[in-house]
Amino acid sequence: MTEGKRFAQLLKEFERVGVDPNTISAGLAVREEDALRALHALPDNAGPAAFLTQLRLVMTHMASHAPPRE
């Protein structure tokens, strides 16, 4: 999938969930895959608070399954 198509998919998911991507902090260090994973887990119109909660769950899950650093 091209970068443009991935970005369009991300914007579509933000809209579906009811999150204005312009209000999400640019300082969030989140991979596109993790944001999409969180968005896909939410129902329509879940809102920004639900997205941030789900994103924390996704990030915690990913961190707990990452290989240990040396």
Backbone torsions as a table, in degrees:
resi	resn	phi	psi	omega
1	MET	NA	136.4	-178.9
2	THR	-72.6	161.9	179.4
3	GLU	-60.5	-40.1	179.0
4	GLY	-62.7	-40.8	179.4
5	LYS	-69.1	-38.9	177.9
6	ARG	-63.6	-42.3	179.2
7	PHE	-63.9	-42.6	178.4
8	ALA	-62.5	-40.0	178.0
9	GLN	-63.8	-42.4	179.1
10	LEU	-61.9	-45.8	178.9
11	LEU	-63.1	-39.8	179.1
12	LYS	-62.8	-41.6	178.9
13	GLU	-67.1	-41.1	175.9
14	PHE	-57.8	-45.1	-179.5
15	GLU	-63.5	-44.1	-178.7
16	ARG	-60.6	-40.4	-176.9
17	VAL	-81.1	-15.9	178.9
18	GLY	90.0	32.8	179.4
19	VAL	-114.6	126.6	175.4
20	ASP	-81.7	111.0	-176.8
21	PRO	-61.9	-18.7	178.3
22	ASN	-74.2	-15.1	-179.9
23	THR	-97.0	-9.1	178.5
24	ILE	-79.2	130.8	-176.4
25	SER	-59.5	130.3	176.2
26	ALA	-67.7	-13.8	-180.0
27	GLY	-79.5	-7.8	177.7
28	LEU	-67.1	123.2	178.1
29	ALA	-93.8	80.1	-175.0
30	VAL	-126.4	133.4	176.3
31	ARG	-74.2	150.1	179.0
32	GLU	-55.3	-41.4	-178.6
33	GLU	-61.8	-39.4	-179.9
34	ASP	-69.8	-40.4	177.3
35	ALA	-62.4	-44.3	179.1
36	LEU	-65.0	-38.8	178.6
37	ARG	-60.4	-43.9	178.9
38	ALA	-65.8	-44.9	-178.9
39	LEU	-63.6	-42.4	-178.8
40	HIS	-64.1	-25.6	-178.5
41	ALA	-79.5	-9.4	-174.4
42	LEU	-101.5	150.4	174.9
43	PRO	-77.3	166.9	175.5
44	ASP	-55.7	142.9	175.5
45	ASN	58.3	31.1	179.4
46	ALA	-67.5	-32.7	176.6
47	GLY	94.4	168.1	-175.4
48	PRO	-63.8	-39.1	-178.8
49	ALA	-63.3	-41.5	178.5
50	ALA	-64.9	-39.7	178.7
51	PHE	-62.0	-47.3	-178.7
52	LEU	-64.5	-37.8	176.7
53	THR	-63.7	-46.4	179.6
54	GLN	-65.4	-38.2	178.5
55	LEU	-62.8	-41.1	176.4
56	ARG	-61.0	-41.9	178.4
57	LEU	-62.4	-43.9	179.1
58	VAL	-62.5	-45.6	-177.5
59	MET	-66.5	-38.5	178.1
60	THR	-65.6	-42.7	178.7
61	HIS	-62.4	-44.4	-179.0
62	MET	-64.6	-40.1	-179.1
63	ALA	-67.6	-37.0	-179.0
64	SER	-73.2	-17.9	179.9
65	HIS	-106.6	6.6	178.7
66	ALA	-78.7	148.3	177.2
67	PRO	-65.1	146.7	-178.9
68	PRO	-63.0	143.3	177.0
69	ARG	-82.6	148.4	179.2
70	GLU	-102.5	NA	NA
